[in-house]
Amino acid sequence: MAWPPRQTERVDSNPFPPGFFDRADPSPDSAFYSWPRLVTHLDDDAIAAVGALYEELGISGDVLDLMSSWVSHFRTPPARLTVLGMNSDELDENPSAAVAVVHDLNAEPRLPFPDESFDAVVCCVSVDYLTRPIEVFTDAARVLRPGAPFVCAFSNRCFPSKAIRGWLYTDDERRCEIVEQYFHLAGCWDEPHSQRRTPASHPGDPLLAVWAQRANPKRSGSGLRS
């Protein structure tokens, strides 16, 4: 199969305006993340919602946690968890991790793993920092086995100087649409699903998620080609 695959037919052009992926702080991320932050970025209810989502979707086996840190929020850790992030001290503190990889996705969106290496990819409260998300989403499909899921969970909490402008100046519903567009534009995913995982009346941090399965190249209309 040729890689990357062609764009899905239902997306005709890039829907993001100029400046959408700009950031207030354009300096290299390696400097910003050079010292460890051993803190959680969500309240307890939102963290619990992440674990419940992973359990509900059956995230297990060989799992890659993108833009990870010292905790991955699984109720039950997968059989083999690979954590990829920016700070080695944070990654080394992750008790669920079998493998830790320091890698800057904004500098190099290609993942340092062979094709079809993982049973699932997750990304928790970090998709808003991606400046080259279509490339990352395309390569996430490459390292997944056909039919395997990529799950993006997020909130309205972030480091505002490092989040992209298009993310900061919108609401929760539109953020789900943004991530759905990433999947569509990558062209190698089945139809994405979006869901608010905390109640609308929840007074704390909201938890939203968008996920899709890597398209099976043998399935008609998958957006993949041999």
trRosetta pair geometry for C-beta under 8 A, 3 or more apart (Angstrom, degrees):
i j d omega theta_ij theta_ji phi_ij phi_ji
1 5 7.3 -27 168 -79 110 99
1 217 5.4 -87 -100 -118 144 163
1 224 6.4 -9 -159 172 133 111
1 225 7.0 147 -152 97 84 41
1 226 5.0 -76 -101 -124 67 50
2 5 6.9 120 88 -96 81 54
2 225 6.1 -9 43 89 106 92
2 226 7.0 88 1 146 79 22
3 115 7.7 -147 -42 -103 165 123
3 142 5.8 83 -159 -108 141 114
4 138 4.7 -6 -128 -179 140 129
4 139 7.8 -74 -88 -68 114 59
4 142 7.4 -83 -101 -61 77 114
4 186 7.8 -105 -169 -173 132 71
4 187 7.3 97 154 67 107 116
4 188 6.9 -106 -167 -41 89 133
5 138 8.0 -163 37 -147 74 99
5 141 7.9 -67 17 111 114 145
5 187 5.4 -151 96 119 94 107
5 188 4.8 126 39 -85 125 99
5 215 7.9 -84 53 61 168 128
5 217 7.9 -158 -90 -104 138 100
5 223 6.0 101 127 137 135 74
5 224 4.4 -81 -112 -120 154 58
5 225 5.7 142 -142 20 92 74
6 187 5.7 -125 110 172 40 147
6 223 6.8 -136 78 -173 76 67
6 225 5.9 41 3 -3 105 123
7 11 6.1 -101 168 74 113 103
7 185 6.4 -28 -137 -158 107 48
7 186 8.0 158 -120 103 67 12
7 187 4.1 -122 -126 -77 32 134
7 223 7.5 -59 151 -158 22 109
8 11 5.6 67 73 17 93 98
8 184 5.4 -94 48 -166 136 67
8 185 7.7 -96 28 -86 97 17
8 187 4.7 -166 -25 -120 67 66
8 189 7.9 -60 -51 52 132 71
8 223 4.3 -38 -92 -109 78 132
9 223 7.5 -139 -8 -99 73 86
10 184 6.5 -82 81 -155 101 119
11 15 7.6 -91 -154 -26 102 106
11 181 7.2 122 -116 -150 136 76
11 184 4.5 126 -45 143 135 113
11 185 5.4 -113 127 -83 163 63
11 187 7.8 -119 46 -77 121 83
14 185 7.0 59 -109 -127 67 139
15 181 5.8 -96 43 -145 127 146
16 20 4.0 -110 177 43 106 167
16 21 7.0 53 149 -33 146 92
16 166 6.3 -38 -147 -93 108 164
16 181 7.7 144 -48 125 97 148
17 20 5.4 125 60 -49 61 106
17 166 7.8 155 46 -95 82 116
19 22 4.8 -35 -158 3 63 127
19 165 6.1 -32 151 61 86 147
19 166 7.9 140 112 -52 66 90
20 164 6.6 28 145 161 61 121
20 165 6.4 -142 -157 71 27 93
20 166 3.7 24 -164 -51 83 132
21 131 4.8 110 172 -151 112 69
21 132 7.6 81 -169 -63 153 42
21 133 7.9 -153 -110 -1 123 95
21 164 4.9 -46 -136 -138 46 130
21 165 7.5 -77 -22 30 2 84
21 166 6.7 -20 -62 6 45 119
22 26 7.2 -43 -160 -81 75 111
22 164 6.9 105 59 -152 32 74
22 165 5.1 9 71 -5 84 123
23 26 5.6 147 66 -79 91 61
23 131 7.0 -78 -25 -85 116 116
23 161 6.8 72 166 159 101 49
23 162 5.9 10 -164 -145 141 30
23 163 6.9 153 -124 77 100 27
23 164 5.9 -72 -75 -102 84 45
23 165 6.8 -157 -91 -35 35 78
24 160 6.8 27 18 132 139 79
24 161 4.6 -93 77 -137 113 62
24 162 7.9 -71 50 -44 85 28
24 165 7.7 120 -42 -78 72 89
25 32 7.0 108 125 -82 139 133
25 161 3.9 43 -8 161 119 105
25 162 5.9 -38 60 -73 113 63
27 31 5.8 -51 139 54 117 134
27 32 6.9 134 88 -44 103 99
28 31 5.2 93 78 0 89 98
28 32 7.6 -164 103 -2 51 87
28 104 7.9 -15 -174 -151 90 160
28 107 7.4 29 -144 -72 95 121
29 32 5.3 -57 -150 39 48 112
29 33 5.8 16 162 4 81 112
29 86 6.1 -96 140 -124 109 145
29 104 5.6 155 69 -141 119 115
29 106 5.7 108 -10 43 137 132
29 107 7.3 -133 35 -28 108 101
29 129 7.7 91 -114 170 136 122
29 162 7.0 88 -112 -143 94 125
30 33 6.6 -69 -138 53 23 91
30 34 6.4 56 154 -69 59 90
30 86 6.9 -154 -105 -164 49 106
30 104 6.0 -57 -61 -74 90 143
30 107 7.7 14 -35 -31 107 144
31 34 5.6 -25 -152 -24 31 122
32 159 7.7 132 174 138 132 159
32 162 6.1 130 166 -81 168 134
33 85 7.9 -143 176 158 148 89
33 86 3.7 31 113 120 159 133
33 87 5.0 -129 162 -51 98 100
34 87 7.3 151 -140 -106 10 98
35 87 7.4 -11 106 -128 12 135
36 70 7.6 66 -168 -48 115 125
36 87 5.3 153 -95 154 68 142
36 89 4.0 -87 -60 91 133 123
36 90 4.8 168 -135 -55 97 82
36 93 7.6 94 -160 -4 144 136
37 69 7.4 -50 76 -147 85 135
37 87 7.6 127 17 22 73 166
37 90 6.9 1 49 -87 58 128
38 70 5.3 14 -126 11 79 163
38 90 6.7 -170 -82 -112 71 80
38 93 6.3 -28 -114 94 116 171
40 47 6.4 -19 -172 -77 140 134
40 71 6.7 -28 -94 51 94 143
41 125 5.3 179 90 130 130 156
41 155 7.7 178 127 44 95 131
41 157 5.3 168 164 121 92 130
41 158 7.9 53 -178 -91 134 33
42 46 3.9 -115 179 92 119 124
42 47 5.0 154 93 -56 116 77
42 50 7.4 117 65 -22 165 127
42 125 6.4 -153 -46 -58 111 150
42 155 5.9 150 -104 -22 103 154
42 157 6.4 -177 -86 38 62 147
42 205 5.0 -148 -149 90 75 159
42 207 7.0 51 -149 -84 140 105
43 46 5.3 89 56 14 70 103
43 47 7.1 -132 101 -6 33 93
43 204 4.3 -83 51 179 155 137
43 205 4.7 162 14 10 97 109
44 47 5.6 -56 -146 37 32 113
44 48 6.3 34 155 -20 66 105
45 48 5.7 -53 -150 36 31 113
45 49 6.5 35 150 -23 63 104
45 198 6.2 85 134 -122 109 122
45 202 6.4 -168 123 -157 148 128
45 204 5.4 124 43 59 124 142
45 205 7.4 165 69 52 92 81
45 207 7.9 -149 119 -11 77 123
46 49 5.4 -50 -150 31 36 115
46 50 6.9 43 150 -23 63 96
46 155 6.0 19 -160 -85 150 136
46 198 6.0 -45 -96 -55 72 139
46 204 6.5 -132 -28 117 102 114
46 205 4.2 -44 -35 87 149 110
46 206 7.1 71 -103 108 119 12
46 207 4.2 156 -145 -55 85 114
47 50 5.7 -47 -157 25 36 113
47 51 6.9 31 150 -11 64 103
47 73 5.6 -137 -161 -125 79 112
48 51 5.8 -55 -153 39 37 110
48 52 6.2 38 151 -20 68 107
49 52 5.5 -52 -143 38 34 113
49 53 6.3 39 155 -24 65 103
49 153 7.9 165 112 -156 93 134
49 197 4.2 130 175 130 122 115
49 198 5.3 -81 -65 -63 160 83
49 207 4.2 150 89 67 141 156
50 53 5.8 -55 -152 32 29 112
50 54 6.6 26 154 -16 64 105
50 73 4.2 0 104 149 131 144
50 124 5.8 44 -142 -129 140 128
50 153 5.2 129 -116 132 93 168
50 197 7.6 109 -68 108 41 157
50 207 6.4 -124 -54 -155 74 142
51 54 5.8 -54 -148 36 33 110
51 55 6.3 29 155 -16 65 108
51 73 5.3 -130 -60 162 81 78
51 74 6.0 117 -123 -157 85 19
51 75 4.1 107 179 -47 116 84
52 55 5.7 -58 -148 40 31 110
52 56 6.1 33 155 -22 67 109
52 75 7.3 71 -70 -40 42 130
52 197 7.2 160 76 -174 111 119
53 56 5.7 -56 -144 36 29 112
53 57 6.2 14 161 -7 65 111
53 151 6.9 157 137 -175 117 139
53 153 6.3 146 66 -86 158 130
53 197 5.6 -47 -64 -118 120 149
53 207 7.9 -144 -27 143 134 125
53 209 5.6 145 -146 -47 156 167
54 57 6.2 -65 -145 45 26 101
54 59 4.2 -66 -163 35 83 131
54 73 7.3 143 -8 110 139 88
54 74 5.6 -92 105 -115 157 74
54 75 7.0 178 74 10 109 87
54 122 6.8 -6 -102 -99 111 149
54 151 7.1 164 -95 90 72 164
55 58 7.6 33 179 -72 32 33
55 59 7.5 -66 -63 32 24 87
55 74 8.0 125 -57 -159 81 70
55 75 5.2 -1 -58 30 126 132
55 76 7.1 87 -99 22 102 96
57 120 7.9 122 121 -129 116 142
57 149 6.1 -84 170 60 129 168
57 151 6.3 151 70 -80 169 141
57 211 6.8 -37 -116 119 154 172
59 63 6.0 69 169 -110 96 137
59 74 7.4 -123 92 -115 117 108
59 78 6.5 -79 135 -72 78 120
59 120 4.7 -158 -141 123 85 172
59 122 6.4 38 -150 -57 153 124
59 149 7.1 -91 -93 68 88 121
59 151 6.7 -72 -80 7 134 146
60 63 7.1 -88 -160 -47 9 120
60 78 4.9 170 -143 -125 42 90
60 79 6.5 64 176 -10 81 90
60 119 6.8 -41 89 109 51 142
60 120 7.3 80 31 2 30 133
61 78 6.0 -38 48 -170 29 116
61 79 5.6 -8 -132 28 24 116
61 80 7.3 -28 155 37 43 85
61 118 7.8 134 108 -172 104 57
61 119 3.4 36 84 23 134 160
61 120 6.9 121 58 3 99 94
62 78 7.3 160 -89 143 7 131
62 79 6.9 -46 -60 73 49 102
62 80 4.9 -11 -109 70 67 110
62 82 7.5 21 -176 -6 81 107
62 117 6.7 -113 136 147 140 66
62 118 4.9 -132 115 -128 97 57
62 119 4.9 117 52 2 71 94
62 120 7.9 159 88 28 51 66
63 78 4.1 106 3 34 127 165
63 80 7.1 159 24 85 67 56
63 81 5.2 -19 70 -111 100 69
63 82 7.1 -173 93 28 48 72
63 118 6.3 89 -119 -163 22 110
63 119 6.3 -52 -71 64 64 88
63 120 4.8 -13 -117 68 89 96
63 121 7.3 163 -164 -91 65 28
63 122 6.6 12 -180 1 112 105
64 82 4.9 -22 -109 71 68 106
64 84 6.6 10 -173 -2 96 115
64 111 7.7 33 -176 -161 158 146
64 113 7.3 -102 -93 -17 144 165
64 117 7.6 67 -48 96 126 107
64 118 4.7 -60 -12 -103 105 160
64 120 7.4 -166 31 98 67 52
64 121 4.7 -18 69 -112 102 78
64 122 7.4 172 89 26 53 63
64 140 8.0 -162 85 -138 134 86
64 143 6.7 23 -9 119 160 134
65 68 4.1 69 119 -79 108 130
65 72 5.0 -81 -106 -127 163 121
65 81 6.2 19 -11 -174 114 101
65 82 7.0 -179 23 88 72 51
65 83 4.8 -17 65 -111 112 69
65 84 6.8 174 85 25 58 70
65 97 7.8 -97 36 -96 129 96
65 121 7.9 168 -83 -161 24 56
65 122 5.3 -18 -112 68 68 96
65 123 7.5 144 -166 -87 54 42
65 124 7.3 -21 -158 6 101 101
66 84 5.5 -17 -120 66 49 111
66 105 7.1 42 -170 -55 110 149
66 121 6.2 33 -22 -178 111 102
66 122 7.0 -169 20 88 79 42
66 123 4.3 -26 66 -91 108 96
66 126 7.0 -153 113 82 83 135
66 136 7.6 110 -165 -180 153 122
66 140 7.3 -52 -52 -100 148 118
67 84 7.1 -6 -35 97 31 82
67 85 5.8 81 -161 -110 27 75
67 86 7.5 12 -139 -19 65 94
67 105 6.8 -64 -67 8 96 135
67 123 5.7 51 37 -146 108 94
67 124 7.9 -157 85 50 94 54
67 126 3.5 -177 114 141 142 159
67 127 7.8 -178 36 -61 152 42
67 129 6.8 151 -143 58 149 125
68 72 6.1 -13 -144 -93 118 94
68 83 3.8 -107 85 -161 156 95
68 84 6.0 100 14 54 104 41
68 85 4.4 -106 63 -51 62 115
68 90 7.9 177 120 124 69 110
68 91 6.5 83 97 -106 104 88
68 94 6.8 10 149 -78 122 156
68 97 7.7 134 132 -85 151 125
68 124 7.7 57 -109 38 66 98
69 83 7.9 -114 23 -176 16 130
69 85 5.8 140 -72 -126 46 162
69 87 7.4 25 -126 51 76 108
69 90 4.6 -58 -158 166 70 129
69 91 7.2 -104 -149 -72 23 56
69 94 7.1 143 111 -73 39 111
70 90 4.6 -104 -48 -166 87 72
70 91 7.3 -114 -83 -70 54 17
70 93 3.9 -11 -135 87 110 114
70 94 5.2 -158 -155 -69 35 68
71 94 6.3 -174 -73 -121 25 80
71 95 7.9 10 -107 22 68 87
71 96 7.9 77 -148 9 47 113
72 77 7.5 82 70 -116 126 89
72 81 6.4 -159 32 -175 174 148
72 83 6.6 -123 -72 -95 123 115
72 94 6.1 60 -26 -157 99 122
72 96 5.2 -97 35 59 124 139
72 97 7.3 131 -27 -60 132 83
72 122 7.6 99 -171 84 102 135
72 124 7.2 146 -155 12 55 141
73 124 6.0 137 27 -120 138 169
74 77 4.9 116 85 -93 140 46
74 78 6.6 -121 -125 -20 163 73
74 81 7.6 -133 -8 -86 149 145
74 96 6.0 122 38 -133 121 162
77 81 5.8 -83 -171 -23 101 135
77 95 8.0 -120 -66 108 147 79
77 96 3.9 -169 -114 -142 129 108
78 81 5.2 123 55 -67 99 88
78 96 7.8 75 31 173 67 115
78 119 7.8 -177 -163 65 140 120
78 120 7.5 -158 -94 48 156 119
80 98 4.8 -52 -151 25 72 155
80 99 7.5 31 175 0 95 103
81 94 7.9 -116 112 138 128 127
81 96 5.0 16 44 136 157 94
81 97 5.3 -98 98 -111 103 45
81 98 5.6 130 52 7 58 87
81 99 7.7 -165 101 35 46 72
82 97 7.2 67 -132 -150 20 87
82 98 6.7 -50 -72 64 57 88
82 99 4.3 -16 -115 70 82 109
82 100 7.7 -180 -161 -78 59 25
82 101 6.6 18 178 -1 101 113
82 113 7.8 102 122 -86 166 139
82 118 7.5 -103 33 -95 123 120
83 91 5.1 175 104 -142 121 97
83 94 5.3 75 -23 52 167 166
83 96 7.9 106 -49 83 122 87
83 97 4.4 -58 0 -108 120 127
83 99 7.2 173 25 89 62 57
83 100 5.3 -14 67 -112 97 70
83 101 7.2 176 90 28 48 71
84 100 7.9 158 -84 -163 36 47
84 101 4.6 -20 -106 72 80 103
84 102 7.8 161 -156 -97 60 12
84 103 5.2 -29 -167 42 106 114
84 105 7.9 85 134 -51 122 107
84 111 7.4 -59 -105 -139 172 98
85 90 6.2 -79 108 88 148 120
85 91 5.2 179 46 -69 116 109
85 100 7.8 -43 31 -161 95 89
85 101 7.9 123 21 79 52 59
85 102 6.8 -40 80 -115 56 56
85 103 7.7 83 42 43 13 67
86 90 7.9 28 68 42 66 133
86 102 6.7 65 -150 -152 21 82
86 103 7.9 -89 -85 66 51 34
86 104 6.2 61 -110 -92 93 76
87 90 4.2 66 87 11 110 111
87 91 6.7 168 89 -11 58 86
87 102 7.4 136 -14 -118 2 106
88 91 5.7 -58 -145 41 34 110
88 92 6.0 35 158 -23 69 108
88 100 7.0 106 -142 138 67 130
88 102 5.2 -42 -69 -64 87 130
89 92 5.9 -55 -145 35 27 111
89 93 6.7 27 155 -20 61 107
90 93 5.9 -64 -158 32 31 110
90 94 7.4 44 147 -39 63 94
91 94 5.8 -37 -162 2 42 117
91 97 6.5 63 -179 -57 77 178
91 100 3.8 127 147 -153 122 125
91 101 7.7 -146 -159 38 161 31
91 102 6.9 -142 7 -71 151 76
92 100 6.0 -92 -72 3 55 174
94 97 4.0 66 95 -13 116 118
94 100 7.0 148 38 -90 119 113
97 100 5.4 53 154 -66 146 88
101 112 6.4 -165 -172 61 143 122
103 108 7.0 -87 -173 72 93 108
103 111 7.5 84 136 -135 160 57
103 112 6.0 -153 -98 2 146 118
104 107 4.0 39 104 22 119 113
104 108 6.3 84 79 26 76 82
105 108 7.0 -85 -129 75 28 52
105 109 5.5 52 -172 -112 75 54
105 111 8.0 -3 -107 -82 98 74
105 130 6.4 -42 111 -117 124 91
105 132 7.4 -152 147 59 81 98
105 136 5.4 42 -178 -101 126 126
106 109 7.6 33 -104 -69 17 78
106 129 7.4 -86 -52 142 125 87
106 130 6.7 -171 -80 -141 86 47
106 131 4.8 58 -135 31 108 107
106 132 6.2 139 -134 12 53 98
109 132 4.8 -105 -63 104 132 125
109 135 3.6 71 111 116 165 117
109 136 4.7 -113 -153 -67 103 68
109 139 6.0 155 140 8 87 139
110 135 7.5 -65 -54 163 60 108
110 139 5.3 -172 -124 -115 49 154
111 136 7.9 89 -49 -145 96 68
111 139 5.0 161 1 141 94 120
111 140 7.0 97 -28 -82 141 50
111 142 7.4 175 41 71 112 109
111 143 5.3 -55 83 -34 143 145
113 117 4.6 -101 162 24 118 160
113 118 7.3 29 142 -27 156 106
113 143 4.7 59 87 -129 120 130
114 117 5.2 120 67 -64 76 112
114 143 7.3 113 86 -124 36 81
115 142 5.6 -80 -116 171 76 83
115 143 6.7 -125 -131 -100 29 42
116 142 7.9 -88 -38 162 55 48
116 143 7.0 -151 -40 -168 15 29
116 144 6.9 -15 -116 109 49 24
116 145 4.8 71 -155 -92 88 64
116 146 7.5 -19 -114 -17 113 69
117 143 4.9 -33 34 -168 101 86
117 144 7.9 -50 50 -78 60 23
118 121 6.0 84 107 -60 148 80
118 143 5.5 36 14 137 108 93
118 144 5.5 -52 73 -103 91 57
118 145 6.9 -148 81 -8 40 82
118 148 6.6 156 108 151 74 160
119 144 7.8 69 -150 -147 7 78
119 145 6.2 -9 -101 25 49 120
119 148 5.4 -158 -171 -126 36 127
120 144 7.4 39 -110 -125 18 108
120 148 5.6 -142 -79 -179 48 102
120 149 5.3 2 -128 64 92 81
120 150 7.5 166 -168 -85 61 37
120 151 7.0 3 -178 2 109 106
121 140 5.0 -142 78 -162 170 108
121 143 7.1 89 -67 84 128 108
121 144 6.0 -90 -14 -73 110 112
121 148 7.6 86 -2 131 79 112
121 149 7.5 -144 42 109 64 53
121 150 4.5 -6 69 -115 105 81
121 151 7.3 175 93 24 55 64
122 150 7.6 179 -82 -159 31 49
122 151 4.8 -15 -114 66 77 99
122 152 7.8 164 -163 -80 52 34
122 153 7.4 0 -170 5 98 101
123 126 5.5 -108 178 61 93 101
123 127 5.4 95 122 -61 130 89
123 150 7.5 15 0 179 103 89
123 151 7.3 179 28 92 64 54
123 152 4.9 -11 67 -111 104 74
123 153 7.4 176 89 29 54 63
124 153 4.9 -3 -120 63 72 105
124 154 7.7 176 -164 -74 40 51
125 128 7.8 -30 -175 17 50 108
125 153 6.7 -31 -38 104 64 80
125 154 5.5 130 -102 -124 47 56
125 155 5.7 -9 -108 18 106 94
125 157 6.6 -12 -151 77 128 97
125 158 7.4 -164 -180 -89 91 74
126 129 5.5 -46 -172 25 68 115
126 130 7.7 82 139 -37 76 88
126 154 7.8 -130 23 -100 33 95
127 130 5.9 -35 -166 2 50 118
127 133 7.0 58 -169 -120 85 126
127 152 4.7 37 -51 -158 146 126
127 154 5.6 -80 37 -67 108 133
127 179 6.0 32 143 -103 156 113
127 182 7.7 -134 -171 6 122 168
128 154 6.3 122 -29 -148 104 136
128 158 5.3 -70 91 -106 145 146
128 163 4.5 -12 143 -136 110 103
128 164 6.5 -145 179 24 63 84
128 167 4.3 139 -145 -178 98 165
128 175 7.6 -26 -87 -145 106 120
129 158 7.5 179 -58 -155 88 115
129 159 7.6 35 -90 52 116 101
129 162 5.4 4 -126 137 104 101
129 163 6.0 -74 -83 -100 61 53
129 164 7.3 154 -130 -22 20 82
130 133 4.0 94 118 -78 133 85
130 136 5.7 -95 -145 18 137 151
130 164 7.3 -40 71 -28 49 127
131 164 6.3 154 -96 -84 65 113
132 135 4.5 -14 150 33 106 120
132 136 6.2 119 100 -23 78 94
133 136 5.4 -59 -146 40 39 111
133 137 5.9 35 159 -19 74 106
133 182 4.7 -63 137 -124 123 125
134 137 5.9 -53 -143 39 30 108
134 138 6.3 33 154 -21 63 107
134 182 6.2 -145 -85 -145 58 71
134 185 4.9 -64 -118 113 117 119
134 186 5.6 -173 -158 -77 67 71
135 138 5.7 -54 -148 35 29 113
135 139 6.4 18 158 -11 64 108
136 139 6.0 -62 -147 42 29 102
136 140 6.2 38 152 -28 65 104
137 140 5.5 -45 -144 28 33 117
137 141 7.0 37 154 -19 59 98
137 150 7.2 139 -142 123 77 163
137 182 4.9 153 -43 158 155 98
137 183 6.2 -135 -172 -91 143 44
137 185 7.6 87 69 74 140 84
137 186 3.9 -111 110 -68 109 144
137 189 7.5 -52 168 -32 110 133
138 141 6.0 -55 -164 30 33 111
138 142 7.0 36 142 -23 64 102
138 186 4.4 -166 -69 -151 68 95
138 187 7.2 15 -105 44 99 85
138 188 6.2 98 -134 14 64 127
139 142 5.0 -41 -152 25 47 120
139 143 6.7 34 156 -11 71 101
140 143 6.3 -63 -151 41 32 99
140 144 6.4 30 152 -21 65 113
140 150 5.1 72 142 -108 134 143
140 186 7.9 -30 46 -152 97 159
141 144 5.7 -63 -146 36 33 112
141 150 7.3 -72 -71 -30 64 138
141 186 6.4 147 -13 149 131 129
141 188 3.9 119 146 106 171 129
141 189 6.4 -122 -88 -63 127 80
141 214 4.7 142 -142 -122 82 103
141 215 7.5 6 -151 24 131 78
142 188 7.9 22 -51 127 61 168
144 148 4.1 -151 -176 73 107 122
144 149 7.9 -158 -148 51 145 16
144 150 6.7 -100 -56 -55 152 95
144 214 4.4 174 97 -35 129 146
145 148 4.7 89 60 -25 73 127
145 214 7.2 158 90 57 32 142
146 214 5.7 -122 -129 104 37 109
146 215 7.4 -44 -144 107 86 34
146 216 4.5 80 178 -111 121 69
146 217 6.6 -96 -104 5 132 78
146 218 7.8 49 -172 13 162 92
147 213 5.4 -12 -161 177 40 125
147 214 6.3 -41 7 66 16 83
147 216 5.7 22 -55 -67 86 102
148 213 6.5 153 78 -151 19 79
148 214 5.3 15 53 17 72 114
149 211 5.4 18 -173 176 115 117
149 212 6.9 165 -142 91 73 26
149 213 5.1 -50 -87 -93 66 68
149 214 7.7 -142 -82 -7 20 74
150 183 7.8 173 74 -103 122 104
150 189 7.3 -76 34 -110 119 127
150 211 6.4 -179 88 -148 48 72
150 212 6.1 -7 53 60 91 72
150 213 7.9 157 12 -105 70 22
150 214 7.1 86 -18 -52 101 82
151 209 6.4 -10 -172 -167 90 117
151 211 4.1 -11 -107 -102 67 120
152 179 5.3 -152 83 -155 147 141
152 209 6.5 157 87 -153 52 63
152 210 5.2 -9 63 62 105 83
152 211 6.7 177 22 -78 64 63
153 197 7.3 -24 -135 12 108 148
153 207 6.3 -4 -174 -172 106 95
153 208 7.2 161 -154 86 57 41
153 209 4.5 -23 -100 -97 72 95
154 175 6.6 -123 97 152 135 132
154 179 7.5 176 10 -55 137 144
154 207 7.8 151 78 -152 26 54
154 208 5.8 -28 68 67 75 88
154 209 7.4 145 18 -90 66 46
155 158 7.9 -179 80 -44 80 79
155 205 4.9 0 -156 175 146 107
155 206 5.6 151 -142 75 79 65
155 207 5.8 -36 -83 -95 94 52
155 208 7.1 147 -92 18 41 80
156 172 6.6 -70 -62 -78 108 93
156 205 7.2 -160 42 -150 79 77
156 206 6.0 53 -5 42 101 106
157 205 5.8 -26 -24 -131 123 125
158 162 7.5 -138 163 70 100 84
158 163 4.4 47 144 -57 146 135
158 167 7.5 65 -20 124 173 130
158 168 7.8 -121 69 -90 140 84
159 162 4.5 24 96 31 113 110
159 163 6.5 160 76 -26 57 87
160 163 5.7 -50 -133 29 36 112
160 168 6.1 80 -146 -113 90 129
163 167 5.0 -104 169 79 108 128
163 168 5.5 125 103 -59 120 96
164 167 4.9 90 67 4 83 105
164 168 7.3 -159 94 -10 43 89
165 168 5.7 -58 -148 34 37 111
165 169 6.2 6 167 1 72 113
166 169 6.8 -69 -139 46 24 93
166 170 6.9 8 167 -10 59 124
166 178 6.8 146 132 -120 115 139
167 170 6.7 -86 -156 37 25 104
167 175 6.4 60 -143 -114 79 101
167 178 6.8 -162 -94 97 76 173
170 174 4.0 -100 171 87 126 137
170 175 6.1 157 99 -54 114 74
170 178 7.4 131 73 -37 157 129
171 174 5.3 90 54 16 67 102
171 175 7.1 -119 106 -11 34 92
172 175 5.5 -54 -149 31 32 115
172 176 6.9 35 154 -19 63 98
172 196 7.3 52 151 -99 134 111
172 206 5.9 -39 -108 109 145 158
172 208 5.8 159 -169 -42 103 148
173 176 5.9 -52 -161 29 34 111
173 177 6.8 31 145 -15 64 105
174 177 5.2 -52 -152 37 42 115
174 178 6.4 51 148 -28 68 97
175 178 5.4 -43 -148 27 37 116
175 179 6.8 31 155 -13 64 101
175 208 6.8 113 92 77 116 151
176 179 6.1 -58 -153 38 33 105
176 180 6.3 37 149 -21 66 106
176 194 4.2 82 -174 -152 125 139
176 208 5.8 -104 -73 167 102 136
176 210 5.6 150 -149 -64 73 117
177 180 5.4 -51 -147 36 34 116
177 181 6.4 39 153 -22 65 102
177 194 7.9 -14 -63 -77 45 163
178 181 5.8 -55 -156 32 31 112
178 182 6.9 37 146 -24 63 98
179 182 5.3 -41 -154 24 41 118
179 183 7.0 41 149 -15 64 98
179 192 7.3 -166 120 172 86 160
179 194 7.6 134 73 -100 111 106
179 210 4.0 150 106 49 130 152
180 183 5.8 -54 -159 35 37 111
180 184 6.4 33 148 -17 68 107
180 192 4.7 -163 -125 70 76 139
180 194 6.2 -53 -61 -52 115 122
180 210 5.8 -124 -61 -151 69 142
181 184 5.4 -54 -143 40 37 112
181 185 5.8 31 161 -17 71 109
182 185 6.1 -59 -141 41 24 105
182 186 6.4 30 157 -25 61 107
183 186 5.9 -56 -151 29 28 113
183 189 4.5 -75 -170 66 97 154
183 192 4.4 123 54 -51 163 128
183 210 7.2 -139 -21 147 130 118
183 212 4.7 107 -144 4 145 152
184 187 7.5 33 162 -68 38 50
184 189 7.6 -87 -72 60 31 111
184 192 7.4 -90 -44 0 78 116
186 189 6.1 55 77 -8 116 109
187 223 4.8 -160 180 173 67 122
188 214 6.4 -11 140 -149 93 77
188 215 5.6 -136 179 26 49 108
188 222 8.0 26 -150 146 48 92
188 223 5.9 -147 -91 108 32 113
188 224 5.8 67 -129 -78 79 94
189 192 6.5 27 133 -60 134 86
189 212 4.1 53 177 127 125 138
189 213 6.8 140 -158 75 76 37
189 214 6.3 -65 -106 -111 64 35
189 215 5.8 -170 -126 -30 8 91
189 223 7.3 -16 38 60 40 146
190 212 5.6 -177 67 -172 69 94
190 213 4.7 10 28 61 122 89
190 214 7.7 41 -3 92 87 10
190 215 5.4 144 -49 -88 68 73
190 222 7.3 -46 -79 -139 73 80
191 212 6.8 -154 103 -125 23 109
192 210 5.4 21 171 -180 127 97
192 211 6.6 163 -152 84 82 25
192 212 4.0 -65 -94 -62 72 112
193 210 6.9 170 84 -150 45 54
193 211 5.6 -17 57 61 93 76
193 212 6.9 155 10 -79 70 61
194 208 7.2 0 -170 180 88 102
194 209 7.2 171 -148 92 48 50
194 210 4.8 -13 -98 -100 78 85
195 208 7.1 173 91 -156 42 64
195 209 5.6 -11 61 61 85 91
195 210 7.9 159 19 -82 62 45
196 199 7.9 87 129 -123 114 12
196 200 6.7 49 126 -69 157 75
196 206 6.8 -50 -150 -171 102 108
196 207 7.4 117 -169 82 59 54
196 208 5.3 -37 -107 -103 60 82
197 207 4.4 -55 68 102 106 103
197 208 6.6 172 9 -103 86 23
197 209 5.6 47 -32 -3 123 111
198 202 4.3 -51 156 11 110 164
198 204 7.5 -100 -174 73 155 88
198 205 7.4 127 -2 99 167 58
198 206 5.4 -155 57 -142 123 50
198 207 4.6 99 -19 29 106 87
199 202 4.6 130 63 -38 77 92
202 205 8.0 -39 128 68 121 34
202 206 6.6 137 74 -96 120 62
215 219 6.6 -126 -178 55 84 118
215 222 3.6 141 173 -177 123 103
215 223 5.4 148 -6 50 172 95
215 224 5.2 -178 98 -19 120 113
216 219 4.2 81 75 -9 101 110
216 222 5.8 -127 64 -106 52 152
216 224 7.7 -133 108 31 23 141
217 222 6.2 -146 -107 79 28 149
217 224 4.0 -93 -107 110 79 139
217 225 7.5 -140 -148 -31 102 3
217 226 6.4 109 169 -70 128 78
218 222 7.9 57 53 -12 30 149
219 222 4.5 99 76 -57 93 119
